[in-house]
Every structure is written in C-alpha cells, then in structure tokens.
Amino acid sequence: MAVNENLHSYNATTVTSNTPAGGDAIGSDLDDHLRDIKKNVRFAAQLTPSSTSSAAVTMVQTDLNKMILVDASAAARTVSVLTAAAAATGFRVGVKKVGGANNVVVLRSGSDTIDGATAITLSATNQAVMLASNGTTWARTSEYLPGGVRLGDANVFTKTQSWSKGSDISSASTLVLGDDGNYFDVTGTTGPITAITVPAGTLFMLQFDSTPVLTHHATNLNLPGSANITAAAGDTLVGFATAANQVKVLHYQRATGRAGWELISSATASSDATIEFNNLSSAYSEYLVVMAGIVPVTDATHLYLRTSTNNGSSFDSGSSDYRYAGVNQESGGTTLASLQGGSAAAQIQLTREAMDSDVAHVNFNCNLWLYDPTDAQGTFCNWTLAHERSSATLTYTSGAGDRDAAGAVDAIQFLCSSGNIESGEFYLYGVRKA
C-alpha cells in the first residue's frame, strides 16, 4: 500500500511539473524547445490581416497578433509601433506593404529600437516584417521580401539578372513609376517633366515613345550636363534614386547620333514681360536661339538681350557690361543708320528699327548664335533678323555683341524696351562638345 501510494504521488508530480505549454503531457528535456516551436507556429497561423490603410498608421493594443496592411500608392506611409513597454513581453505584430511605388517605413516610439535601429523600410510590394516586444525593445522575428531574396545577405550575381518591363507610363510633369518592373515606356508629350516619383535606391530605365521635355533640377531630376533635354522617340534614360523621389540620371542615350543641332528647350510668348532660358551648360560649345513671329504689345519698341551669371536669379542691366554693333538695310537697297552700342550699354539691342505692334504688318524673325557662354572670359553672340516696319518696308539687320563681364553666363533673357512680348515662338538649340 505504501509503495503504491508513493508511486502514484511520484507520477502525479512528474506529469504536473513537466507539462509543457499547450497541455501536452510530455515529460522530457525537450519541453522548452517544443514550447518555442509552438509559439512560432501559433504566431504564423494566427496573424489576422487588418483592413488595408492608405494613410499613416499608429499601432494600438488591439493590433496584437495582426498583420497591418499598408498601401503606399499616393505617398510614402509610416507605421508607428507601440513602445515596447506598453506592448509588454510577448506582443507580436506584422506589417506588410501591399502596393504603391512609395516606401512604407516602420518607426520606433520614444527611445526604443528595432534590432538596434530606429526604423525599418519596406520598399517592395508584398514585403513584410514580423516584430516582437520583450518589454524593453523590439526585435524582428522574421522578414519576407518577394522573389526569395534572403535579407541581410550580399547579392552575389552568378547568373543573368533580368529586369521586368512595367506598364507604360503617360508623360506628365511628375512621372510616377510603377512597382511592376524596372524599365518602362513613357508615352505622350505632356510636360515638361520636372520630377519622378520612385523609392530610394531604385535603379531604373525609361524609353521615350515621343518628345516630352525633361527639365534639369539639381535635386529632383539631375540631368547630364545640368541641361534640359527634349526627348525623341527611341531615346533611353537610366536613372538612380539617391533618395525618395530624387533622381540622378546616370546616362541618356539618343536613338540617333548627336551630330548637329539638338533642340534643348522652347517657349511660347503670351503677353510675357520676358522670355528666359536657364541652365546653359558647358556641355555645349554653341547655342542657337530661333525666334519666329515675334509681336510686341507696344508700338515703337526694340528687342533686347540680357544675360545672367547666377542662372536667372538676376539679369545684369548695368551700365558697363555690354557692347554691340550692326548694319541695316531696307528692301529696295536703302542702307539705314548703323546699329551700335559702345562699351557702356545696359543690354544688347537686337533691332535698329523699332518694331510695330500691328499684327498685320509685323513678322519679326531672328536667328541668334551664342558662343560658349560658360567661358568666364566673356560671352559673344551674333544675329540676323528681318521684320517689317510697315506693310511695304522690309528691314534686315545683322549684328554682333558681347558681355565683357567676369563669370560664366548660364542664362539669357529676351525683353522689349517697353511693354510685353505679345506672341511668338522661341526655340533653344545646342551643339554638344565632343
């Protein structure tokens, strides 16, 4: 009797003291290991997807054992976690980016860290991270990146790496790259293109199907030579996002050779006080401005040229920088007075005879060549123009001028001596240096 009672007591004690989490009566040294396995299995199986949020998310206690789904189509989004203390030991939660070209950033709270970091960035669609709190800090328990990439390892390319073609993108002032590939066709001519929405660290290629203009910006869209580009069908661009929505163009390839003039930019006057071309670059040895159908608002006005050495922040109109000279002739062989400005002109005057604002009579057209303006030794130009002083009188002018000022010229400005430029087309071409 005593033996049986002792045996019964021993067995009861053994079973009770060694029962692992979950109630399985397995009395062994593997209990702790089995307990960890069960916790991980439960976590993977019991995460409940939240409704998809397209706004910033602040984690709450009821997010325990949830997978927080975030769409970053409209803009980059953040998910702010609870403090580790508020979450308490054992709090587990997941965050998953479900769409959009922008990043989803998981942010710590207070002075907490996540595996020693202040944030985790999810950049790929369907990328997910699972977090757990120990009451003091947060740790990643697992992370998923589409395509089977193992995070934390260096990418060693041992075979061909293939890029996927994404859906076509319509040209717009801001191009928004999809997350369905790394190279895209850009259709249409809408623009100028001034920015590209793309996650940080993205390498991509664009092929243009038409002729939009790309405008250089030192931060948002850094173009080769700091010069604007007018695309042509078949041109390709390779860019890299140094930060979110900040693109450096590594290479721009013309579909055809670059011999001869290439169109850089254009402008249409519509009662404008000035027409300006900025970002003149040392990549070009010569510029040509073609002006067609220029009409002033005010009668008896002249067309002026001014220059800038600070990319258009201000245009010099001093009293000692410009010189110019020209000859004039009317239809019928009459030679007019010469066009001249000594060494103290406030700007270069392109017309000797005043322009008329009568649209029926005006047909002002001009070609102006600007030679290596970024040469700090001085900027030279020459021009030829023709316009009607009346319905029966044609005036031809040929001239040359310079700005003898220190500093490279990186912008030019056209304006009337009085009043605005009512209408007309301005085209800027350039010849690249070898």
MARGUKOL-545865 format. One line per 4 residues: number of its first residue (from 1); their letters; for each residue y, x, z of C-alpha. Coordinates in steps of 0.25 Angstrom, whole numbers. Example, Ala and Ser with C-alpha at 12.3 -4.5 7.8 and 13.67 -1.06 7.14 Angstrom:
2
1	AS	-18,49,31; -4,55,29
This chain:
434
1	MAVN	0,0,0; 10,11,4; 6,19,-9; 9,6,-18
5	ENLH	22,3,-11; 27,17,-13; 23,17,-28; 30,4,-30
9	SYNA	42,9,-23; 42,22,-32; 40,15,-45; 51,5,-42
13	TTVT	61,16,-38; 57,24,-50; 59,13,-60; 72,9,-54
17	SNTP	78,23,-53; 75,27,-67; 78,14,-75; 88,19,-86
21	AGGD	100,11,-91; 95,-1,-99; 84,-5,-89; 72,3,-95
25	AIGS	63,7,-85; 61,21,-90; 60,31,-78; 61,44,-85
29	DLDD	71,56,-86; 76,51,-100; 83,39,-94; 97,46,-95
33	HLRD	95,49,-110; 90,35,-113; 102,29,-106; 111,37,-115
37	IKKN	103,33,-127; 104,18,-123; 119,19,-121; 121,25,-135
41	VRFA	112,15,-141; 119,3,-134; 133,8,-138; 129,9,-153
45	AQLT	123,-4,-153; 133,-12,-144; 146,-8,-150; 153,-20,-155
49	PSST	163,-19,-167; 177,-24,-164; 185,-32,-174; 192,-23,-183
53	SSAA	206,-19,-179; 217,-14,-189; 227,-11,-178; 227,-1,-167
57	VTMV	216,-3,-156; 217,-1,-141; 204,-1,-135; 201,-10,-123
61	QTDL	189,-12,-113; 183,-23,-121; 180,-13,-133; 169,-7,-125
65	NKMI	157,-5,-134; 165,-10,-146; 167,-3,-160; 182,-4,-162
69	LVDA	184,-6,-177; 198,-2,-183; 203,-3,-197; 214,7,-202
73	SAAA	217,1,-215; 232,-2,-212; 235,11,-204; 229,21,-194
77	RTVS	224,14,-181; 221,18,-167; 211,15,-157; 216,18,-143
81	VLTA	204,19,-133; 204,15,-118; 206,26,-108; 192,32,-104
85	AAAA	195,28,-90; 198,13,-94; 186,13,-103; 177,19,-92
89	TGFR	164,26,-93; 155,21,-104; 165,13,-112; 161,15,-127
93	VGVK	168,10,-139; 169,13,-154; 180,14,-164; 178,13,-179
97	KVGG	187,13,-191; 183,2,-201; 193,4,-212; 206,10,-218
101	ANNV	212,23,-223; 219,26,-209; 213,32,-197; 208,25,-184
105	VVLR	212,34,-172; 205,32,-159; 215,36,-148; 212,40,-133
109	SGSD	220,34,-122; 228,41,-112; 223,55,-110; 209,52,-113
113	TIDG	202,59,-124; 191,56,-134; 182,68,-135; 194,76,-131
117	ATAI	203,71,-142; 214,61,-142; 209,53,-154; 198,51,-164
121	TLSA	202,47,-178; 193,38,-187; 197,41,-202; 185,35,-210
125	TNQA	181,21,-211; 170,17,-202; 172,30,-194; 169,26,-179
129	VMLA	169,33,-165; 162,29,-152; 168,32,-139; 164,32,-125
133	SNGT	172,34,-112; 167,41,-99; 179,36,-91; 187,49,-93
137	TWAR	187,52,-108; 181,46,-121; 170,52,-130; 165,50,-144
141	TSEY	151,45,-143; 149,45,-158; 157,44,-171; 154,39,-185
145	LPGG	160,44,-198; 156,37,-211; 147,46,-220; 139,52,-210
149	VRLG	149,63,-206; 146,69,-192; 159,70,-185; 162,84,-179
153	DANV	155,92,-190; 162,100,-200; 160,95,-214; 152,105,-222
157	FTKT	151,101,-237; 138,105,-242; 137,95,-253; 147,88,-263
161	QSWS	157,80,-255; 160,67,-263; 173,59,-262; 173,44,-263
165	KGSD	182,36,-272; 190,26,-265; 196,13,-270; 208,14,-280
169	ISSA	222,14,-273; 234,8,-279; 246,17,-279; 257,13,-268
173	STLV	268,20,-260; 257,23,-250; 243,25,-255; 232,20,-245
177	LGDD	219,28,-247; 206,20,-244; 195,25,-236; 184,23,-246
181	GNYF	186,37,-253; 193,50,-254; 198,48,-269; 206,36,-275
185	DVTG	212,32,-288; 227,28,-286; 231,17,-296; 245,12,-300
189	TTGP	259,18,-300; 265,12,-287; 272,22,-279; 278,31,-276
193	ITAI	266,35,-267; 272,41,-255; 260,41,-245; 245,40,-244
197	TVPA	238,33,-232; 226,41,-229; 219,46,-216; 222,60,-211
201	GTLF	212,71,-216; 209,63,-229; 207,71,-242; 208,62,-254
205	MLQF	211,62,-269; 219,52,-277; 218,49,-292; 230,42,-298
209	DSTP	228,32,-309; 243,30,-313; 256,36,-310; 262,34,-296
213	VLTH	272,43,-290; 268,51,-277; 280,55,-268; 279,68,-260
217	HATN	281,67,-245; 279,80,-237; 271,72,-226; 265,59,-232
221	LNLP	262,64,-247; 263,79,-248; 263,81,-263; 261,95,-270
225	GSAN	274,102,-272; 281,91,-264; 284,84,-277; 282,69,-281
229	ITAA	270,66,-291; 269,56,-301; 254,54,-303; 248,52,-317
233	AGDT	235,45,-320; 223,54,-316; 231,63,-306; 224,66,-293
237	LVGF	228,69,-279; 221,76,-268; 227,74,-254; 224,76,-239
241	ATAA	229,68,-228; 235,78,-218; 237,67,-208; 236,52,-209
245	NQVK	244,47,-222; 250,61,-224; 244,67,-237; 245,81,-243
249	VLHY	242,81,-258; 233,93,-260; 232,92,-275; 238,84,-286
253	QRAT	231,85,-300; 237,79,-312; 228,73,-322; 235,81,-333
257	GRAG	241,94,-333; 255,97,-327; 261,103,-339; 275,98,-342
261	WELI	283,88,-334; 277,79,-324; 284,66,-318; 287,68,-303
265	SSAT	296,56,-299; 304,45,-305; 315,35,-301; 322,23,-306
269	ASSD	337,21,-302; 341,7,-298; 355,8,-293; 352,21,-285
273	ATIE	362,30,-279; 353,42,-282; 340,45,-289; 333,57,-282
277	FNNL	321,66,-284; 316,73,-272; 305,83,-269; 308,93,-280
281	SSAY	297,103,-279; 296,118,-282; 283,114,-289; 291,110,-301
285	SEYL	299,120,-309; 307,110,-317; 311,95,-315; 316,85,-325
289	VVMA	323,72,-322; 323,62,-333; 334,51,-331; 333,39,-340
293	GIVP	342,26,-342; 352,30,-330; 362,20,-327; 373,21,-317
297	VTDA	378,9,-309; 393,14,-310; 401,17,-323; 406,31,-326
301	THLY	396,39,-317; 389,52,-318; 375,56,-315; 374,67,-304
305	LRTS	362,76,-300; 362,82,-285; 351,90,-278; 345,91,-264
309	TNNG	339,103,-257; 333,94,-246; 324,85,-254; 334,74,-255
313	SSFD	339,73,-241; 353,76,-247; 358,79,-260; 369,90,-261
317	SGSS	382,85,-267; 390,98,-262; 401,104,-270; 396,117,-274
321	DYRY	381,116,-278; 381,110,-292; 385,115,-306; 383,109,-319
325	AGVN	387,109,-334; 384,101,-346; 388,97,-360; 390,84,-366
329	QESG	391,77,-380; 392,63,-385; 386,56,-397; 393,60,-409
333	GTTL	395,74,-406; 407,73,-396; 406,84,-385; 410,80,-371
337	ASLQ	416,88,-360; 406,97,-353; 399,93,-340; 401,103,-329
341	GGSA	402,105,-314; 406,119,-309; 399,125,-297; 404,115,-287
345	AAQI	398,102,-292; 393,91,-282; 382,88,-291; 377,89,-305
349	QLTR	384,79,-315; 374,76,-326; 383,67,-334; 396,71,-341
353	EAMD	400,58,-346; 400,46,-336; 388,36,-336; 391,21,-339
357	SDVA	384,10,-331; 383,1,-343; 368,0,-345; 370,-4,-359
361	HVNF	376,10,-362; 370,19,-352; 358,27,-356; 359,39,-347
365	NCNL	347,48,-349; 345,63,-343; 335,74,-342; 338,84,-331
369	WLYD	330,96,-328; 330,103,-315; 324,117,-314; 316,122,-302
373	PTDA	325,115,-292; 318,120,-280; 323,134,-283; 332,137,-272
377	QGTF	341,146,-281; 347,133,-288; 343,121,-296; 347,120,-311
381	CNWT	346,108,-320; 350,103,-334; 350,90,-340; 353,82,-353
385	LAHE	357,68,-353; 362,57,-362; 370,44,-359; 379,34,-366
389	RSSA	394,34,-362; 395,21,-370; 387,13,-379; 391,23,-390
393	TLTY	392,36,-384; 380,45,-380; 383,57,-371; 373,69,-370
397	TSGA	374,79,-358; 367,92,-356; 369,99,-343; 364,109,-332
401	GDRD	367,110,-318; 362,117,-305; 363,116,-290; 367,130,-285
405	AAGA	362,128,-270; 353,135,-261; 340,127,-258; 329,121,-267
409	VDAI	333,108,-274; 322,98,-270; 329,84,-274; 338,79,-285
413	QFLC	347,67,-285; 354,59,-296; 366,50,-294; 378,44,-300
417	SSGN	393,49,-298; 395,35,-293; 387,23,-291; 372,22,-292
421	IESG	361,24,-303; 359,10,-308; 346,13,-316; 338,24,-323
425	EFYL	325,32,-322; 324,46,-316; 311,54,-318; 308,67,-312
429	YGVR	298,77,-319; 294,91,-315; 287,103,-321; 278,110,-311
433	KA	278,125,-309; 265,132,-314
